[in-house]
Amino acid sequence: QLQLVESGGGLVQPGGSLRLSCTASGFSLESYAIGWFRQAPGKEREALSCISRTSADTYYADSVKGRFAISRDNSKNTVYLQMNSLKPEDAAIYYCAARLSAYWGPLMVHHNQYAYWGQGTQVTVSV
């Protein structure tokens, strides 16, 4: 069974940090570009960051640029999202998703480009 599992979410104070992990089971992530998305209550799912299969290319939304960093360790079948300087508006459910295509361009921020999704991990930023 092909599965993505996110972990690392939780409660953090403003200005704090979290590192999210996205681990695949049942398939190898090395053939997939990976995206991190988030969705807050009442809001649309937002693409935050993407990383290509070889890590040669990365993308960040303006809302997280300079604060978040995406990386991957294909030997561990895991992709990470390091989140620093967290703000209350970063609170959401965070999802990782896998895309088999080698395409790298504007369409990669659309959630319908991704075939596999994790169940999400909750991030809460509050004093």
N, C-alpha and C positions, 0 to 999 in steps of 0.2 A: 504494500500500500504506500503510495507516494504521499508524504506528509511534510509540512513545515511546522516547526514549533518555535514560538517566540518565548523568551524568558528575560528576566532582568528588570521588569517594570516594578513600580512601587510608589511609595510616598517619599517625596523629597522637598526640602525647603527651597524657596526661590534663591537662585544663585548656585544651587547644588548641581551634582552630576549623577548620571546613571549611564550604564552601558547595557544596551539591549543586545541579545543574541538571537540569531535565527538559525536553527539547525535542521538539516534535512534528514529524513529517513526514507529508505526505499528507493532512493535515487541519488546520483552524484550531482552536487551543485556546480561543479566546475564547468558544465556545459550551459549554464544559465546565467543570464544577467539578473540581478536582484534589485528590487526596489523596496524602500521603506515608505509606508504611508501612515497617516493617522486620521482618525475621525473623532471629533468632539460631538457631544450631544447637539442635535439640531443643525449640524454643519455637514457639508459635503466632505467626502474622503479627499484628503490632500496628499499629493505626492511630495515627499520630503527630500529623498536622496536616492540615487541609483548608482550601481557599480557594474562595470562590464565584467565579462567572464574572466579576463586576465588581470583585472584591477587597473588596466591602463587608462580607463576613462571613469570619471565620476561626475555626478551632477548633484547640485544642491539647490533647493528652493531658496528664494531670497529670505524667507522667514527664518531659516536656520543656518544660512551661510555664515561661516566664521564661528559658529557655536557647536555644530554637529560635525562628526566625521564618520564616514562609512569605510569599512575595510572588510576583507574576507580572508579566510584561511581555508583554502580548498582541501588541505590535508585533514582538516577537522570537519569538513563539510558544513562550515559555519560562516555566517556573515554577521558583522557587528555594526552597531550604531552607537558611537560614543556621543553622549549628549552633555554638554557643559553649559554653564550659565543659564540654567533652566528658569523659565518664567511661568507665571500662573497660566498664561495663554497657551503654553505647551501641553497642558493637561488634556489627555485624550486616550483613546485606545490606539495602540501602535501595532501595525501589521507589517509583516514582510511578505513579499510575493516574488515568484520566479517566472522568468520569461525566457523561452528557449531561443528566440530569434537573436541574431547578431546585430540587428538594427540598433543604431544609436543616433537618436535625433529627437525632435520635438514630441513625437507621438509616445515616447517611452514614459511620459508622465501620466498617461491615461491608464486607468486601472483595467480596462478591458484588453490591454496588451499582455496581461499576466495570466498564466494558466493555473498556477498553484498559489494558494494563500494559506497563511497560518491562521490560527484562531484568535490571535491578538493578545496583547498584554497591556494592562492598564498602567498609565502613568499619571500620577497626581502630584501637582506642585502647589504646596500650600504651607503656610506658617503653622 
